[in-house]
């Protein structure tokens, strides 16, 4: 993707993600959200949702990226969001890191209460069945970086009732 430092390790399933990242996500509780970064196109500000969503908690950056219908990569402090995104000659727009997102801005400056993994488990099987979202809860609300079916999706507010919450203990 031409993103400096991005070397994703994609995992499948709640157990694999919890085993690999659960303790580190839980340890973020009590830290302040100091920023976020997304790749946007310079020409129109559109978000390229295939690229990782980077959230910064007092200098600990969590880099979340969904791929395909069931793969999730979580990285830690590897992506350089100050570096130019390169190698995109196949598109007519210019990708660049942006530190603003209207959905996440209300949470910047707030203390993280806890992090959870959410597993999509609707009563009937669908294409998104068993996909994993990473949720961050604050006193004033919550947001999730979810699988948007082969890309990232950002959801704000109460989670859909078809999600099963897997709380991460500190």
KEGU-582040 format. One line per 8 residues: number of its first residue (from 1); for each residue x, y, z of N, C-alpha, C, O. Coordinates in pm, whole numbers. Layout:
N
NUM = X/Y/Z/X/Y/Z/X/Y/Z/X/Y/Z | ...
***
This chain:
170
1 = 81/-121/0/0/0/0/85/126/0/30/236/-7 | 216/113/7/302/229/7/299/308/137/328/428/139 | 261/239/247/252/304/378/376/269/459/400/153/490 | 454/371/492/579/350/563/559/280/698/488/330/785 | 623/165/713/617/90/838/504/-11/846/501/-92/939 | 411/-9/752/295/-98/757/332/-237/708/357/-258/589 | 336/-332/801/362/-472/770/257/-554/843/282/-608/951 | 138/-563/784/26/-626/854/47/-776/875/108/-846/795
9 = -8/-823/987/-19/-965/1016/-168/-989/1038/-223/-954/1142 | -231/-1049/939/-376/-1068/944/-410/-1196/1019/-354/-1302/994 | -505/-1182/1111/-554/-1295/1191/-701/-1317/1159/-770/-1226/1112 | -747/-1439/1184/-887/-1474/1161/-944/-1533/1289/-885/-1624/1347 | -1057/-1480/1334/-1129/-1537/1447/-1099/-1468/1579/-990/-1416/1603 | -1201/-1471/1664/-1193/-1401/1793/-1081/-1453/1881/-1011/-1374/1944 | -1062/-1582/1886/-958/-1638/1974/-819/-1595/1932/-737/-1559/2016 | -791/-1599/1802/-659/-1559/1754/-631/-1411/1783/-522/-1375/1827
17 = -731/-1327/1759/-713/-1183/1782/-698/-1154/1931/-611/-1077/1971 | -783/-1216/2014/-775/-1193/2159/-641/-1242/2215/-580/-1174/2297 | -597/-1358/2172/-470/-1413/2223/-352/-1322/2187/-264/-1298/2270 | -352/-1273/2063/-239/-1192/2016/-242/-1048/2068/-137/-991/2096 | -361/-989/2080/-370/-845/2107/-455/-806/2228/-456/-689/2266 | -525/-899/2288/-618/-867/2395/-554/-794/2512/-607/-693/2558 | -442/-843/2560/-378/-781/2677/-331/-639/2647/-346/-549/2730 | -274/-618/2529/-226/-483/2494/-342/-386/2475/-333/-269/2514
25 = -451/-433/2415/-568/-346/2400/-625/-312/2537/-660/-197/2562 | -635/-409/2625/-688/-384/2759/-601/-285/2835/-652/-202/2910 | -470/-293/2815/-376/-204/2885/-390/-58/2843/-337/31/2911 | -460/-32/2734/-482/107/2691/-580/181/2783/-583/304/2784 | -660/106/2859/-756/169/2951/-687/267/3043/-582/238/3100 | -747/385/3057/-688/489/3140/-601/586/3061/-559/688/3116 | -572/556/2935/-491/646/2852/-584/742/2776/-700/710/2748 | -531/857/2743/-605/961/2670/-590/939/2519/-480/913/2470
33 = -702/948/2446/-696/946/2301/-643/1081/2255/-707/1184/2276 | -526/1081/2194/-463/1207/2155/-473/1236/2006/-440/1346/1962 | -519/1139/1928/-535/1165/1785/-569/1042/1707/-571/930/1758 | -596/1065/1578/-624/956/1486/-571/995/1349/-553/1113/1320 | -546/896/1266/-500/922/1130/-566/824/1034/-576/704/1062 | -609/878/921/-668/799/814/-605/844/683/-558/957/672 | -603/756/584/-556/795/451/-676/851/375/-778/785/357 | -659/976/330/-763/1044/251/-701/1089/118/-579/1100/104
41 = -789/1114/22/-743/1167/-105/-738/1319/-97/-835/1384/-57 | -625/1374/-135/-603/1519/-126/-707/1596/-206/-753/1701/-162 | -744/1546/-322/-832/1619/-413/-973/1640/-357/-1031/1747/-374 | -1029/1540/-291/-1168/1554/-244/-1189/1520/-96/-1301/1530/-47 | -1083/1481/-26/-1095/1448/116/-1157/1313/143/-1179/1278/259 | -1187/1237/38/-1249/1106/56/-1157/1009/129/-1036/1007/107 | -1215/931/216/-1140/833/295/-1118/707/212/-1212/656/151 | -993/658/209/-965/531/144/-967/425/253/-868/403/322
49 = -1081/359/269/-1108/271/383/-1031/140/380/-1040/62/475 | -956/112/273/-871/-8/270/-746/9/354/-685/-89/396 | -708/133/379/-586/161/456/-615/155/606/-730/170/648 | -511/133/686/-531/122/831/-587/249/894/-564/360/847 | -661/228/1002/-707/336/1089/-608/339/1206/-590/238/1274 | -547/453/1228/-447/465/1335/-505/553/1445/-543/668/1421 | -512/499/1567/-558/576/1682/-443/583/1783/-376/483/1809 | -422/701/1838/-309/726/1926/-358/753/2068/-438/843/2091
57 = -309/674/2161/-341/689/2302/-214/729/2376/-135/644/2418 | -193/860/2392/-74/911/2461/54/848/2410/139/807/2489 | 69/840/2278/193/789/2220/194/641/2191/290/591/2133 | 91/569/2228/78/428/2189/-21/424/2073/-141/445/2091 | 32/396/1954/-53/395/1835/-100/253/1804/-22/159/1797 | -231/241/1785/-294/115/1747/-333/130/1600/-402/225/1563 | -290/34/1517/-309/41/1373/-400/-75/1332/-358/-191/1332 | -523/-42/1296/-627/-143/1273/-660/-148/1124/-686/-45/1062
65 = -658/-270/1068/-689/-284/926/-761/-416/901/-712/-523/938 | -876/-407/838/-954/-524/798/-929/-552/650/-908/-460/570 | -933/-681/617/-915/-723/478/-1003/-845/454/-1029/-924/545 | -1047/-858/333/-1136/-968/296/-1257/-966/388/-1293/-861/440 | -1320/-1080/410/-1440/-1083/492/-1412/-1124/635/-1502/-1118/719 | -1290/-1166/665/-1267/-1218/800/-1129/-1189/857/-1097/-1237/965 | -1046/-1113/788/-910/-1090/834/-895/-955/903/-950/-854/857 | -820/-955/1013/-796/-834/1092/-650/-828/1130/-594/-925/1182
73 = -587/-715/1104/-450/-690/1147/-452/-575/1248/-514/-472/1225 | -384/-596/1359/-364/-489/1457/-214/-472/1474/-143/-566/1511 | -168/-353/1446/-26/-323/1461/-6/-224/1575/-101/-160/1622 | 118/-212/1618/150/-127/1732/273/-43/1700/383/-95/1688 | 253/88/1686/362/185/1672/457/155/1556/578/175/1569 | 404/109/1443/492/78/1331/475/175/1214/570/198/1140 | 357/231/1197/328/315/1080/375/458/1105/351/517/1211 | 444/513/1005/487/652/1011/384/737/937/386/746/814
81 = 295/800/1013/189/880/950/239/1018/904/162/1097/850 | 368/1047/925/424/1171/872/488/1148/735/520/1244/664 | 505/1022/697/567/989/568/464/994/456/346/969/477 | 511/1025/338/425/1029/219/381/887/184/460/793/192 | 255/872/146/203/745/95/247/737/-52/222/829/-130 | 312/626/-89/370/615/-223/317/494/-299/248/409/-243 | 350/490/-428/321/373/-510/177/361/-557/131/251/-585 | 107/471/-565/-34/467/-605/-53/523/-745/-149/597/-768
89 = 33/491/-836/21/542/-972/-106/492/-1042/-149/551/-1140 | -164/386/-992/-284/326/-1052/-411/404/-1025/-515/375/-1084 | -405/503/-936/-523/587/-910/-493/730/-955/-378/772/-958 | -598/802/-988/-580/939/-1035/-579/1040/-920/-559/1159/-944 | -600/994/-798/-602/1083/-682/-474/1064/-599/-403/965/-614 | -448/1160/-513/-327/1158/-432/-362/1120/-288/-434/1195/-221 | -313/1006/-239/-341/967/-100/-244/1036/-4/-127/1057/-36 | -295/1071/113/-211/1133/216/-274/1107/352/-396/1093/364
97 = -191/1102/454/-242/1086/590/-314/1213/635/-268/1324/609 | -426/1195/701/-504/1306/755/-527/1279/904/-559/1167/943 | -513/1381/984/-533/1367/1128/-672/1409/1173/-694/1433/1292 | -764/1418/1080/-899/1459/1119/-1002/1359/1068/-989/1303/959 | -1104/1338/1149/-1219/1259/1111/-1334/1304/1199/-1325/1295/1322 | -1441/1351/1139/-1554/1406/1214/-1614/1305/1311/-1664/1344/1417 | -1610/1177/1277/-1667/1075/1367/-1583/1054/1491/-1636/1024/1598 | -1452/1071/1478/-1361/1043/1591/-1323/1167/1671/-1284/1156/1787
105 = -1335/1284/1611/-1295/1409/1678/-1359/1426/1817/-1290/1473/1908 | -1487/1392/1837/-1545/1411/1971/-1476/1331/2082/-1490/1363/2200 | -1401/1227/2045/-1336/1143/2146/-1193/1187/2177/-1137/1147/2279 | -1135/1268/2089/-998/1314/2110/-992/1396/2239/-1073/1486/2260 | -896/1364/2323/-879/1431/2452/-945/1356/2566/-922/1388/2682 | -1026/1255/2535/-1095/1179/2640/-1011/1059/2685/-925/1009/2612 | -1039/1016/2806/-971/900/2865/-1046/773/2825/-1168/765/2838 | -972/675/2775/-1031/547/2738/-1072/471/2863/-990/447/2952
113 = -1198/433/2869/-1248/353/2981/-1209/206/2962/-1153/144/3052 | -1239/152/2844/-1198/15/2815/-1206/-13/2667/-1269/60/2590 | -1141/-122/2628/-1144/-170/2490/-1208/-308/2490/-1194/-385/2585 | -1276/-339/2381/-1340/-469/2365/-1322/-517/2222/-1297/-438/2131 | -1335/-646/2204/-1347/-704/2072/-1493/-742/2054/-1552/-803/2143 | -1550/-708/1942/-1690/-742/1913/-1692/-840/1797/-1625/-821/1696 | -1770/-944/1814/-1781/-1048/1711/-1923/-1044/1654/-2021/-1050/1728 | -1933/-1033/1522/-2062/-1025/1455/-2125/-1165/1451/-2073/-1255/1384
121 = -2237/-1182/1524/-2304/-1312/1532/-2455/-1295/1516/-2529/-1310/1614 | -2502/-1265/1395/-2647/-1253/1375/-2713/-1390/1385/-2647/-1493/1373 | -2844/-1391/1408/-2917/-1517/1423/-2910/-1602/1296/-2908/-1724/1304 | -2907/-1539/1181/-2889/-1611/1056/-2751/-1580/1002/-2703/-1467/1014 | -2687/-1677/944/-2552/-1654/890/-2560/-1555/774/-2650/-1563/689 | -2466/-1463/772/-2455/-1371/660/-2308/-1359/622/-2222/-1423/682 | -2281/-1278/522/-2145/-1264/471/-2047/-1213/578/-1929/-1246/573 | -2096/-1135/672/-2010/-1077/775/-1999/-1163/900/-1932/-1124/996
129 = -2062/-1278/902/-2066/-1365/1020/-1925/-1388/1076/-1834/-1427/1003 | -1908/-1362/1206/-1785/-1384/1283/-1676/-1280/1256/-1563/-1299/1300 | -1707/-1172/1183/-1606/-1068/1168/-1586/-999/1303/-1673/-1002/1389 | -1469/-939/1319/-1430/-880/1447/-1416/-729/1433/-1358/-679/1337 | -1472/-656/1531/-1454/-511/1541/-1375/-482/1668/-1386/-555/1767 | -1296/-377/1665/-1224/-330/1783/-1299/-207/1833/-1315/-110/1760 | -1345/-213/1959/-1425/-104/2013/-1352/-34/2127/-1288/-98/2210 | -1363/98/2129/-1305/182/2232/-1417/258/2302/-1494/329/2237
137 = -1427/243/2435/-1536/305/2512/-1481/416/2602/-1380/399/2670 | -1551/527/2600/-1518/645/2680/-1641/680/2764/-1748/625/2740 | -1627/768/2860/-1742/806/2942/-1854/867/2860/-1971/856/2897 | -1821/931/2749/-1923/1000/2669/-1970/922/2547/-2055/971/2472 | -1918/803/2526/-1960/724/2410/-1855/623/2369/-1760/596/2441 | -1875/570/2252/-1784/466/2202/-1778/469/2050/-1868/517/1982 | -1667/414/1999/-1656/394/1855/-1587/261/1829/-1514/208/1912 | -1615/209/1708/-1559/82/1666/-1495/97/1529/-1542/172/1444
145 = -1386/23/1509/-1331/4/1376/-1371/-139/1341/-1319/-235/1397 | -1464/-150/1246/-1525/-278/1212/-1486/-320/1071/-1426/-243/996 | -1522/-443/1037/-1500/-494/903/-1615/-446/815/-1730/-485/836 | -1584/-363/718/-1683/-313/624/-1690/-400/499/-1718/-352/389 | -1663/-528/516/-1660/-626/406/-1550/-590/306/-1577/-535/199 | -1430/-623/343/-1307/-605/266/-1251/-463/277/-1173/-420/192 | -1289/-393/382/-1232/-263/412/-1270/-228/555/-1346/-300/620 | -1219/-118/604/-1253/-72/738/-1382/8/736/-1419/68/636
153 = -1449/6/850/-1569/85/870/-1557/146/1010/-1509/80/1102 | -1598/269/1025/-1597/333/1157/-1742/351/1200/-1822/413/1130 | -1774/297/1315/-1910/305/1370/-1903/376/1504/-1812/351/1583 | -1998/465/1530/-2001/543/1654/-2133/515/1724/-2237/499/1660 | -2128/508/1857/-2250/487/1935/-2263/344/1980/-2169/265/1975 | -2383/312/2025/-2412/179/2074/-2397/77/1962/-2439/101/1849 | -2336/-37/1994/-2315/-142/1895/-2446/-211/1861/-2535/-221/1945 | -2456/-258/1739/-2572/-336/1694/-2589/-457/1785/-2490/-512/1835
161 = -2711/-498/1807/-2738/-610/1898/-2687/-744/1847/-2681/-840/1924 | -2649/-754/1722/-2593/-879/1670/-2445/-896/1699/-2386/-999/1666 | -2385/-797/1762/-2246/-811/1807/-2244/-882/1942/-2327/-855/2029 | -2149/-972/1960/-2120/-1032/2090/-1994/-962/2142/-1890/-963/2076 | -2006/-903/2259/-1895/-826/2317/-1802/-919/2395/-1846/-999/2478 | -1673/-907/2366/-1569/-980/2440/-1485/-874/2511/-1394/-815/2453 | -1517/-852/2638/-1444/-751/2717/-1301/-798/2739/-1274/-917/2755 | -1213/-704/2740/-1071/-733/2761/-1032/-685/2900/-1035/-565/2928
169 = -995/-777/2985/-961/-741/3124/-817/-693/3134/-727/-742/3066 | -800/-593/3222/-664/-542/3249/-596/-628/3349/-481/-602/3385
***
